[in-house]
């Protein structure tokens, strides 16, 4: 390639990448996680209460995940609820929260240890 053409190609490629990165933040619908890197990501924020022998107490689901992990979707939350009831720690778990994704927010409830969207 000719010496003067190479810098022009590098500048054009750099500008194309910058344009692609800027438009990637605004193309997808929804309020949360618009960037294409997160387009398939789901996150759950939930408040739970466990009942055992008629007594209730707050449940921190992050105590049952590895450090730095997130509840990524209803199936993962349901697995944690199944563990809590099968292990005998709680008779039932109830609560409410939000499912955040690229398509916006959605309410989610936990009734009798089952995730309800």
Secondary structure, DSSP 8 states (H G I E B T S, - for coil): --HHHHHHHHHHHHHHHHHHHHHHTTSS-SSS--SGGGTT-EEEEEEEEEEETTEEEEE-GGGGS-TT----SHHHHHHHHHHHHHTTS-SEEEEEEEEEETTEEEEEEEETTEEE-
